[in-house]
Amino acid sequence: MRKGHKRELIGNEGRVILETIRRLNRRHAVDHLLKMLKKTHPADIAWTFRHLTPAERRSIFNIIAQTDMVGDFISELDESIMLELVSELTPQYMAAIVKEMDKDDAADLLEALPEEIANDIRQVMGKADREEVDALLKYDSETAGGLMSPDFMAFDEEMTVDEAIKNVQERSEESETSFYLYITHGHEQQLAGVLSLRELLLHPPYRQLKNVMNPNVIAVSTTTPQHEVAHLVSQYNFLALPVVDSSYKLLGIVTVDDIIDVIRDEATEDFLQMAGAGKDQEILLKPVVANAKTRAPWLFATLLGGVAAAVIITLFEEELAQVLALAAFMPVVAGMGGNIGTQSSTIVVRGIATGRVNMEALFRVIFKEMRVGMILGTVYGLFLGILAWLGYAEPALLGLVIGLSIFMVMTLAASIGAAIPLILRRLNVDAAVATGPFITTTMDIVGVTGYFVIAKVLLGL
């Protein structure tokens, strides 16, 4: 996406811009507000909109809508805010905005809008623009086809370097990026190679592109999942990646700015799922009731785990009555197990997402985390065992019970925390759903049970 040459926010500048925009809007100083908006990057204005009231958003958007920056601005907005602002715009006006946007951004916008509104906009769009956008909309939004832009530089392999340079100069405004020039073969425009703009300028003008191009070009198909595209771009440090169909015809490119968005979105979804807060990235912008509904199911799972732990504690009521000191260390045992289990699962989930975990070495990863749990369990088991021994004279073996319980719980928690995401991943289930509340709840039940069994055996209760 080309965002012009406006400055990015640095430090506390965003807060200053927000307060200035608010003050100018309250004073109805439209001319001054318009000057400031034109000096500010669309992404920075979109950031300020998160902190404005709906009335302020509507008032300021009415000013932005009169400028040529409206398309770039809309493409930077959070989806919920964007839907709120464009809902009252006419299809004719929206079609004019879509015409000026990059085609991949336009497709994203139409996909986010309610189907009825999107269709109304499509009806009044020009035929060429509509066909380009529709060609992108037919692909899944989370694949290379859904991410790609049809605006790219491609030249036939028979063209000379001099002809290519002249074409670049003529077409630079039409292309998403001119860093890479893609070389095609035949009438079907099959991808044959790639050439950087720098390399093009270094070759004699009379040479044909087929003699100077790099034929070992890495490409993805339209159905390649977005996380695989992101992995290729980050692994090879590409600025763009070509997208081809089954016959290797060049259809578009996925640029690094879109990949950064994918990486950020995937990471955000993983973190939200690991915390048991769903996977909606805009959860903070949701109404209170919708926010609560998203988080309720996982909390219910935690509630069931707590009830199960309470039932287990009740089964050992007699043992607790005999040694009340056992109750004092129950939260410590459960908490240490839950925390190290969450640590292990988070490390493994992130390792899977970044490709640092080898799924073929599943047992090696689990065994490594188990050893980490044993080391930490030994350290904290000794510490808490000595603390219990010094703090409670009776029963004499209480310190040993606490120490062994901490060792057992932390070893099991680290192993289970690593194993569950790996097993789910092997079964093609999103590993992130296994963490957070699920691991904590599991370890509460296992930890409490193991704690009382050890106490019962060692203390002869």
N, C-alpha and C positions, 0 to 999 in steps of 0.2 A: 504494500500500500504506500503510495506517495503522499506524504503529509506536508510538503512544502519545506520552507527553510525557517520556520519559526523556532524560537528558543524553547528548550525543555525546562521543566521545573527543577530548581536546585535548592536543597535545604528547606528552609521555612518559607520559601517564596510562594508555595502553594497556598499557605494560610493567608498571606498578605493579599494574594490575588482574590481569594474567596471573599475576604472582608471588603476589599475595594469594589468588587462586582456587586455585593449586597448593598453597599452604601450608595453607589451610583444608581442602582435599580430603585432604591427607596426614594431617592431624590428625583427620579424620572429624568435623569441626565442622559438621554438617549444617545446624543452625539458623542459624548465622552465615553459612554459604555461601549459604543460601537468601535471607537478607536482602540480601546483596550482589548476588546475581543479579537480584533484583526491582528494585534501584536502577539496574541497568545496562541500557543499550539492547541489544535483541536482536542488532543488527548488530555491536556491540562484543564481545558474548559469542561470536558466530560468528567474529570475528577471532581471539580467543584460542584457539579450537579448532584453528586451523591450527598452533599451536605446542605443543599438548598431545600426549602419547603416546596411542595407541589405548586403553590401560587407563584413563587419566585421562579421556578423552572419554566412555567408557562410564559411568564412575562419576558424573561430573557431569551427563551427560545424563539419567541415572535420576532425578536430583533435579529437573531442569528439566521432565521429563515429568509431574511431579506438579502443575505450575502451569498457569495459563491463558495463559502466554506461549509455550508450546511451539510453537504454530502459526506465530507471527511469527518465532520463532527458527529453525525448520526452513526457512522461506522465505528466510532470509538466509545459510544455510550453503552452502559450496562443494559442488557436486554429489557428488563422490567421498566427502566426509565424511558428507554426508546419507545416501547409500546405505549406508554402513558402519553408521550409527547406527540407521536404521529397519528394517534387514533382519530383526531379531528381534522387532519389535513385532507384535502380533496385528492382523488386518484390522479387528476391531471397534474397537480403540483408535485405529488410523489413521483410520478413518471418522469417529470423534468429533473428531479433530484437523482433518481436512479440512473438516468441517461449520463450524468456527469460522474458517477461513481465508478471505481474499478469494478469490472464485471463479477469478480469473485465476491467482493463486498456487497454488490447489488443482489447477488443470489442469496447471500447470507441474510440480508435484510428481508427479502421476500419470503424466505423460509421461516423467519421468526414471526412474521405477521400472521394474524388469523387468515385462514384460507380464503374467506370471502373477500377481505380487503385486498389480499395479494392478487386475486383474480381480477378485481376491478382495476388495479394498477396495470396489470399485464394487458388488459383490453385496450388501454389508451397509449401504451408504449409503441414506439416505432417498430416495424417488423424486424429489422436487423438486430436491434437491441433486445427485443423479446426472444428471438431465436438463440442469441448468444447466452442469455441468462437461463433460458429453458434447458439448453444443452448442459449447463452446470447443475441445474436443479434435479436432473434425473439421477445423479449420483448420491450415494449415502454421504451425509455431511461429515461423517467421521472416517472418510477414506480419502485417498489422494485425489480422486475425482472430485470430491466435494470441496477440497481445499484449493485446487489448482486455479490458476488464472489463464485465460486464453490469449493474453497479451504478452507476447514474447518475440525475441529475434530469432528467425530461422532462415537460412539461406541454402540454396541448392549447392551440392558439392562441386558442380562444374563452374561455379562463379569464381572470378578472380578476387584476389585480396583488394585490389583497387575498387572494383565494383561493390564489394561488401562494405568498405569504408564509406563510400558515397551513400549506400542504402542505410547504414547506421545513422548517418547525419540527417537523412530525410525522415527516418521513422522513429527517432529517439523519443519523441513525445508520446508515441502510441504504445510503447513497450513498458511492461511492468518493471523490468530491469535490463540493462544493457551490459551487465558484467560478463554474462556468458552468451555466446552466439552458438546456436544449435545448427548443425549441418545435416541436411536431409538428402535422401536418395530417391530418384524416380518420381513419377507422377503421384504415387501414394504418400509421398512425404514421409518415408520411413526414416527414423532416426539413425544416422550413420556415425556421428561424432560430435565433438564439442570443441569450442575454441574460446579462450578468454579474450576480452577486448585488448588487453595488453599484448597478448601473443599476436593478434591480428596486425597490430601496428608495427611489430618488429619484423615482419616478413616482406620480401620484395613485392611490389604491386602486381606483377605479372603472374605470380604463382596461383594455381587453382586451390580452392579451399580443401579439396580432398587430399592434397599433398602436404598440408600444414596442420590439419585438424588432429585431435586426439581421438582415435577410434574406440578407445576403451572407456566409453561413457557409461556411467551408472544411472539407470532409470528405474522408475516404479510404474506399476500398472494402475489403472483407475480404481481397482478394487483393493489396493494395498491399504491396510489399516493405518490410521494416522499416527499411531505410536511407533510403527515400524518406519514410517517416513521420517519422523522426528529422530529416531535412532540413527538413521543413515546420515541425516544432515549434521547431527552433533558429532558423530564418529569421524566423518570425513571433512568437517568444517566447510561444507558447501554454503554458498549464498543462495543457491536455487537448485532444484532437482527437476528434471524433465519427467513428464507423465505420458505414457504411451498406451495404446490399446493392444488387443491380442495380436494384431498384425504388425506391431511395432511402429504404427503411425504416431507421430508426435501430435499430442492434443493440447498440452499446456505445461505450465511449470508451477511448482510449489516454492514460494519464496521463504527466506529465513524468518521474516517478520511474522508470517503465519505459523511457522514452526515454533517460534518462541511462545506464541499464544497457546499452541497445542501442549507444549511442555508444561507451561504454567497451569493450564486447565486440568491436565491429567494429574499433576502433583496436588492441586487443590482438591480434586475429587478424592484422591487417595487419603489425604489428611482428614477430610471431613468424614469419610467412611470409617477410618481408623478410630475416630472419636465417637462414632455412632451418631453422627449428625446428618445422615443422608449423603447425597452427592451434589446437591444443588449449590453451585458456586455463589449464587446471589441470595443465600439464606439470610444474610444480614439486612437485605433490602425488602424481605418479605414481611407481610403483616404479622402481628403477634400470633394470631390463631394459626395461620399457615406454618409459621416457624415452629410452633409447639407440636403441630401434627407431624411434621417431618421428623422431629426428634423423639416423639413418644414411643414408637415401636421398640427401639433399642433400649430405652429406659425400662420398658416393660420386661424385656429379657433380663435386665439387671435385677429388677424386682423379683422375678421368679427365682433367680439365683440366690438372692438374699433370703427368700422364704425357704428355699431348700437348705441353706446354711443354718437357718434358725431351727428347722426340723432336726437337723443333725445335732445341733447343740442341745436340744431338748432330749434326744436319745441318750446323751451323756450327762444328764442332769445330776445323777447320783455322784458321779465322779467329780463334777464341779462343786457340789455341796461339800465333799470331803476335802478338796484342795481348792479353796477360793482363789489362791494365787494364780491358778491356771487362767482365770478370766482376764487377769490384768495383761497377759501377753497374747491373747487371741488377736486383737487388732494388729499387733506387730507382725505376727506370723502371716496373717492373711494379706496385709499391706505389702510386705516384702515380696511375697510370691506374685501378687498382682502386678507390682511395678516391674520386676525383672522379666516377667512374662510379656508385658507390653513392650518393654525395651527390645527383647529378642524378636518379637513379631514385627515391630516397626522397622528394625534393621533389615530383616529378611524381605519384607514387602517392598521397601525402597530398593534393596539389592535386586529384586526381580524386575522392578520397573526400569532400572538403569542398566540391566544386563550384567551386573556384577555377580549375580548368583547363578551358578551353573546347575540347571535342573537335572542334569545327568548325575551330578554328585550330591544327590538329595541327602543321603545318610551322612555324608561327610560334613555337610552344613549343620545338620541336627547334632551330630556328635561334637562338633566344635562348640556350639552354643551350650551343650550339656556340660562340657568341661569348664566353660566360663562360669556356668551356674554353680558347679562344684567348688571352684576357687572362691567365688564371692560368698557362697553358702558357708564355706569353712571359716572365712574371715569374720563374717557377721554372726555366724553361729557361736564361735568362740567368744566374741565380744559380748553378745547378749546372754550367753550361758554363764559367763563370769559375773555379769551384772545381776542375773537372777540368783546366783549362788551367794553373792555378797548381800543382796537385799532381802533374801528370805532364808531364814535358818532352817525352817521346816517346809516341806520335806527335803531331805538332804540331796536327793537326786533331781530336784527341780531344774537346776542349772543344766544338767545333762539332757533332760527332756526338751528344754527350750533350745539348746544348741543343736541337738539332732533334728528337731522339728524345722528349724530355720534352714539347716543344711538340706534336708529332704525337700522342703517346699521350694527353695530357690533352684535346686537342681531340676526338679520336675517342671517347674514353671518355665525355665529357660528352654528346656527340651520341647515342651508342648507349644510354647510360644513360637518356636522356630518351625516345628513340624506342621502345624495346622495350615499356615499360608502356603507351604511347599506342597502339601497334599492337595489343597484346593486348586492350586495352580496346575498341578498335574491333571486334575479333573476338568481343567478349562473353566474354573470358576474364579471370579475376581478375588485375588488374595486379600485385598484391602478390607473386605467385609468380615474377615475373621478376627480382626484385632479389636483394640479398645475394650468396650463393655463385654464382648464375648470372652476374651482371654481373662479379664479381671474376674468375671463371674465364675468361670470354670475353676480358676485358682482359689477363689473363696471357698468353694465346695471341697475341692481336693485338699486344700491347706488345712481347713478346720477338721476334716475327717482324719487326715494323717496325724495331726497334732494330738487329737484325743486318743487315737489308737496307740501312739507312742507313749503317751502319759499313762494309759491304762496298763500297758505291758510293763513299763519300767517302774511305775509306782505301785504296782500290784493292787490297783483299785477294782 
